[in-house]
Amino acid sequence: MSFYSEKMIAIAAVREASELCRAVQSERDSDAIKKVDKTPVTVADFGSQALVCSRIRRAYPSDPIIAEETSSMLRQPENEGNRQRVVHHVQNLRPDAASEDILEWIDYGGHKLQAERFWTLDPIDGTKGFLRGDQYAIALALIVDEQVVVAALACPNLVLNSAPNDKGVLAIAEKGKGTEIYRLSDMQKIGNAEVSAITEAEEIRFSESVESTHTSHSDAHEVATRLGISKDAVRLDSQAKYVVVAAGDAEIYMRLPSSRRYVENIWDMPPVRLSSKKQEGPLPISQESP
């Protein structure tokens, strides 16, 4: 079964969201709002989600979308300034969008249950990297019958070794048809994803998160030492690490949670196969160890 149309929609969605995110990041004053779980959320998170959800809902109105954000914080009086900034940045790309429309687009991502076919979105994965002006990604996937069938990752600040003069890449995959990597700015193809063939420990490079709260650097170092890996880790924020490994710029991605209470949500790393059991909430795929 072909998912070519969905792949094209996913590309258009994450590219448009990338344009908004770049505009917000260029302002250099991207103050974050703290959510209940103490994690940061920015104007770009909300704007990105609004644009992606709007495009998917227009193309596939019956498809549920499970995304990270809701508009509830923006509707609070104390966040009026941030709400206006979200509206401003979305309207720069969608001039006809009304303020309430934009808030409703954000909430299109509020689906809570698994379905036979649904989309999942992280409007900005790596928000802390985004705030530092470093790496982040817009991550979108379509899941059908518990299988990821289309996945798009836009990484506006990523530079690959195979294209050292091109800042910003987009990786797109369709099930059974491999992964292609493009220059984000104009969709000129960089190449097909091809993992590294290196197997010698002294030449292996592993990738890990910048934030020590996301991964245990000490545990990763111990694993590397026991394997005989001596090269420094390639540290960067967000799911851009998957592109780095897929493109052969690193051989291993180590994700070693620094806390046993850490929960991975579906938009952080869509699994190859999901539980068939319907469940409420943001579909955790790894949970606290017993």
VEXDREN-2710 file (C-alpha; in Angstrom, 1 decimal):
% VEXDREN-2710
k/r/px/py/pz
1/MET/0.0/0.0/0.0
2/SER/1.3/3.4/-1.0
3/PHE/1.3/6.4/1.4
4/TYR/2.8/8.8/-1.1
5/SER/0.1/11.5/-0.6
6/GLU/0.6/11.3/3.2
7/LYS/4.3/11.6/2.7
8/MET/3.9/14.8/0.7
9/ILE/1.6/16.3/3.2
10/ALA/4.0/15.4/6.0
11/ILE/6.9/17.1/4.1
12/ALA/4.8/20.3/3.5
13/ALA/3.7/20.4/7.1
14/VAL/7.1/20.1/8.8
15/ARG/8.7/22.5/6.3
16/GLU/6.1/25.2/7.0
17/ALA/6.5/24.7/10.8
18/SER/10.3/24.9/10.3
19/GLU/9.8/28.3/8.7
20/LEU/7.9/29.6/11.7
21/CYS/10.4/28.1/14.2
22/ARG/13.3/29.7/12.5
23/ALA/11.5/33.1/12.6
24/VAL/10.9/32.7/16.3
25/GLN/14.4/31.5/17.1
26/SER/15.9/34.4/15.2
27/GLU/14.2/36.9/17.6
28/ARG/16.6/35.7/20.3
29/ASP/14.0/36.4/23.0
30/SER/12.1/33.2/22.9
31/ASP/11.1/33.1/26.6
32/ALA/9.6/29.8/27.6
33/ILE/6.5/29.1/29.7
34/LYS/6.8/26.5/32.3
35/LYS/4.3/23.7/32.1
36/VAL/2.9/21.8/35.0
37/ASP/5.6/19.2/34.7
38/LYS/8.2/22.0/34.7
39/THR/9.2/21.4/31.1
40/PRO/9.5/24.5/28.9
41/VAL/7.1/25.4/26.0
42/THR/7.7/28.3/23.6
43/VAL/5.7/30.4/21.1
44/ALA/7.3/28.2/18.4
45/ASP/5.9/25.0/20.0
46/PHE/2.4/26.4/19.8
47/GLY/2.8/27.9/16.3
48/SER/4.4/24.8/14.9
49/GLN/1.6/22.6/16.2
50/ALA/-1.1/24.9/14.9
51/LEU/0.4/24.8/11.4
52/VAL/1.0/21.1/11.2
53/CYS/-2.4/20.1/12.7
54/SER/-4.2/22.5/10.5
55/ARG/-2.6/21.0/7.3
56/ILE/-3.2/17.4/8.4
57/ARG/-6.8/18.1/9.4
58/ARG/-7.5/19.8/6.1
59/ALA/-6.1/16.9/4.1
60/TYR/-7.3/14.1/6.2
61/PRO/-10.2/15.3/8.4
62/SER/-11.0/11.9/9.9
63/ASP/-7.5/11.3/11.1
64/PRO/-6.9/11.8/14.8
65/ILE/-3.8/13.7/15.8
66/ILE/-1.9/13.1/19.1
67/ALA/0.4/16.0/19.8
68/GLU/2.2/17.4/22.8
69/GLU/0.6/20.8/23.4
70/THR/-2.8/22.3/24.0
71/SER/-4.0/25.9/23.8
72/SER/-5.1/26.0/27.5
73/MET/-2.1/27.9/28.7
74/LEU/-2.4/30.5/25.9
75/ARG/-6.0/31.1/26.8
76/GLN/-5.0/32.3/30.3
77/PRO/-4.9/36.1/30.8
78/GLU/-1.4/36.1/32.1
79/ASN/-0.2/34.6/28.8
80/GLU/-1.9/37.1/26.5
81/GLY/1.4/38.4/25.2
82/ASN/2.6/34.9/24.2
83/ARG/-0.8/34.2/22.6
84/GLN/-0.5/37.4/20.5
85/ARG/3.0/36.3/19.4
86/VAL/1.8/32.9/18.4
87/VAL/-1.0/34.5/16.3
88/HIS/1.5/36.9/14.8
89/HIS/3.9/34.2/13.7
90/VAL/1.2/32.0/12.3
91/GLN/-0.5/34.8/10.5
92/ASN/2.9/35.7/8.8
93/LEU/2.4/32.3/7.0
94/ARG/-1.4/32.1/7.0
95/PRO/-2.6/35.7/6.7
96/ASP/-6.3/34.7/6.8
97/ALA/-6.1/32.8/10.0
98/ALA/-8.1/34.2/12.9
99/SER/-6.8/34.1/16.5
100/GLU/-9.5/31.6/17.6
101/ASP/-8.8/29.4/14.5
102/ILE/-5.2/29.2/15.5
103/LEU/-6.0/28.1/19.0
104/GLU/-8.4/25.5/17.7
105/TRP/-5.7/24.2/15.3
106/ILE/-3.5/23.6/18.3
107/ASP/-6.2/21.6/20.0
108/TYR/-6.7/19.4/17.0
109/GLY/-3.7/17.6/18.5
110/GLY/-5.6/16.7/21.6
111/HIS/-6.7/13.2/20.7
112/LYS/-6.1/10.8/23.5
113/LEU/-6.8/7.3/22.2
114/GLN/-5.0/5.0/19.8
115/ALA/-6.9/4.4/16.6
116/GLU/-6.4/2.2/13.5
117/ARG/-4.9/5.2/11.8
118/PHE/-3.6/8.4/13.5
119/TRP/-0.8/10.9/13.4
120/THR/1.5/11.9/16.3
121/LEU/3.5/15.2/16.5
122/ASP/6.2/16.8/18.5
123/PRO/6.0/20.4/17.3
124/ILE/9.5/21.1/18.7
125/ASP/11.5/18.2/20.0
126/GLY/14.5/19.6/21.9
127/THR/12.9/22.8/23.3
128/LYS/16.0/23.4/25.5
129/GLY/18.2/23.2/22.4
130/PHE/15.9/25.5/20.6
131/LEU/16.1/28.0/23.4
132/ARG/19.9/27.9/23.3
133/GLY/19.9/28.4/19.5
134/ASP/21.1/24.8/19.0
135/GLN/19.5/21.7/17.6
136/TYR/15.8/20.9/17.6
137/ALA/13.4/19.0/15.3
138/ILE/9.8/19.0/14.2
139/ALA/8.8/15.3/14.4
140/LEU/5.7/13.9/12.7
141/ALA/4.6/10.3/12.1
142/LEU/1.6/8.5/10.7
143/ILE/0.7/5.2/12.4
144/VAL/-1.6/2.7/10.7
145/ASP/-2.5/-0.7/12.2
146/GLU/0.1/-0.1/14.9
147/GLN/2.9/0.4/12.4
148/VAL/4.7/3.6/11.6
149/VAL/4.2/4.0/7.9
150/VAL/5.3/7.6/7.3
151/ALA/7.8/9.7/9.3
152/ALA/9.1/13.2/8.8
153/LEU/11.9/14.9/10.7
154/ALA/12.8/18.5/10.0
155/CYS/16.0/19.6/11.6
156/PRO/16.5/23.4/10.8
157/ASN/20.0/23.7/12.4
158/LEU/21.5/20.3/11.5
159/VAL/24.5/20.1/9.2
160/LEU/25.5/16.6/8.0
161/ASN/29.0/15.5/7.0
162/SER/27.8/14.7/3.5
163/ALA/26.5/18.2/3.0
164/PRO/28.8/20.5/5.1
165/ASN/27.5/23.7/3.4
166/ASP/23.8/23.0/3.9
167/LYS/22.3/24.0/7.2
168/GLY/18.9/22.4/7.8
169/VAL/17.9/19.0/6.6
170/LEU/14.6/17.0/6.3
171/ALA/14.5/13.3/6.6
172/ILE/11.4/11.5/5.2
173/ALA/10.5/7.8/5.3
174/GLU/7.8/5.7/3.9
175/LYS/7.4/2.1/5.2
176/GLY/9.2/-0.3/3.0
177/LYS/10.7/2.4/0.8
178/GLY/13.7/3.6/2.9
179/THR/14.6/7.1/4.1
180/GLU/15.6/10.1/2.0
181/ILE/17.4/13.2/3.2
182/TYR/16.9/16.6/1.7
183/ARG/18.1/20.1/2.1
184/LEU/15.3/21.8/4.1
185/SER/15.5/25.1/2.3
186/ASP/14.7/24.0/-1.2
187/MET/14.2/20.2/-1.0
188/GLN/17.3/19.4/-3.1
189/LYS/18.1/15.8/-2.3
190/ILE/21.2/15.2/-0.3
191/GLY/21.0/11.4/-0.5
192/ASN/19.4/8.2/0.8
193/ALA/19.9/7.4/4.4
194/GLU/22.7/4.9/4.8
195/VAL/24.1/3.9/8.2
196/SER/27.8/3.6/8.8
197/ALA/29.6/0.4/8.1
198/ILE/32.2/1.0/10.8
199/THR/32.4/-1.8/13.3
200/GLU/35.9/-1.3/14.9
201/ALA/35.4/0.0/18.4
202/GLU/38.2/2.6/18.2
203/GLU/36.4/4.2/15.2
204/ILE/32.9/4.1/16.5
205/ARG/31.1/7.4/17.3
206/PHE/28.0/7.4/19.6
207/SER/25.4/10.1/19.9
208/GLU/23.6/11.2/23.0
209/SER/21.6/14.0/24.5
210/VAL/23.2/17.3/25.6
211/GLU/20.9/17.5/28.6
212/SER/22.0/15.3/31.5
213/THR/18.4/15.1/32.6
214/HIS/17.5/13.3/29.4
215/THR/20.3/10.7/29.5
216/SER/22.9/9.5/31.9
217/HIS/26.2/10.7/30.6
218/SER/28.1/8.7/33.2
219/ASP/26.3/5.4/32.3
220/ALA/26.9/6.1/28.6
221/HIS/30.6/6.7/29.2
222/GLU/30.9/3.4/31.1
223/VAL/29.2/1.5/28.3
224/ALA/31.6/3.2/25.8
225/THR/34.6/2.4/27.9
226/ARG/33.6/-1.3/28.3
227/LEU/33.1/-1.5/24.5
228/GLY/36.5/0.1/23.9
229/ILE/35.0/3.2/22.3
230/SER/37.4/6.1/22.8
231/LYS/36.0/8.9/20.5
232/ASP/34.1/11.7/22.1
233/ALA/30.3/11.4/22.1
234/VAL/28.4/13.4/19.5
235/ARG/26.0/15.4/21.7
236/LEU/23.0/17.2/20.3
237/ASP/19.4/17.9/21.3
238/SER/16.3/16.3/19.9
239/GLN/15.5/13.5/17.5
240/ALA/18.0/15.1/15.1
241/LYS/20.2/12.3/16.6
242/TYR/18.3/9.7/14.6
243/VAL/19.1/11.6/11.4
244/VAL/22.8/11.7/12.4
245/VAL/22.9/7.9/12.9
246/ALA/20.7/7.3/9.8
247/ALA/23.1/9.4/7.7
248/GLY/26.2/7.6/9.0
249/ASP/27.6/10.5/11.0
250/ALA/27.5/8.4/14.1
251/GLU/27.2/4.6/14.6
252/ILE/25.3/4.4/17.9
253/TYR/22.6/6.4/19.6
254/MET/22.7/5.8/23.4
255/ARG/19.5/6.7/25.3
256/LEU/20.1/5.8/28.9
257/PRO/17.5/7.6/31.1
258/SER/19.0/9.3/34.2
259/SER/15.9/8.5/36.2
260/ARG/14.0/5.3/36.6
261/ARG/10.8/7.4/36.7
262/TYR/11.4/8.7/33.2
263/VAL/8.5/8.2/30.8
264/GLU/8.9/8.4/27.0
265/ASN/5.8/9.7/25.2
266/ILE/4.7/8.6/21.8
267/TRP/5.7/11.9/20.1
268/ASP/9.3/11.6/21.5
269/MET/10.0/8.3/19.8
270/PRO/7.1/6.5/17.9
271/PRO/7.5/2.8/18.5
272/VAL/7.5/0.3/15.6
273/ARG/4.6/-1.5/17.2
274/LEU/2.1/-0.2/19.7
275/SER/0.1/-2.0/22.3
276/SER/-3.3/-3.0/21.0
277/LYS/-4.9/-2.0/24.3
278/LYS/-6.7/1.3/24.1
279/GLN/-5.5/3.7/26.8
280/GLU/-6.0/7.3/27.9
281/GLY/-3.4/10.0/27.9
282/PRO/-0.2/10.6/25.9
283/LEU/0.6/6.9/25.2
284/PRO/3.8/6.3/27.2
285/ILE/6.0/3.6/25.5
286/SER/8.4/3.1/28.4
287/GLN/7.6/3.5/32.0
288/GLU/9.1/3.4/35.5
289/SER/10.8/0.1/36.2
290/PRO/9.2/-2.0/38.9
END
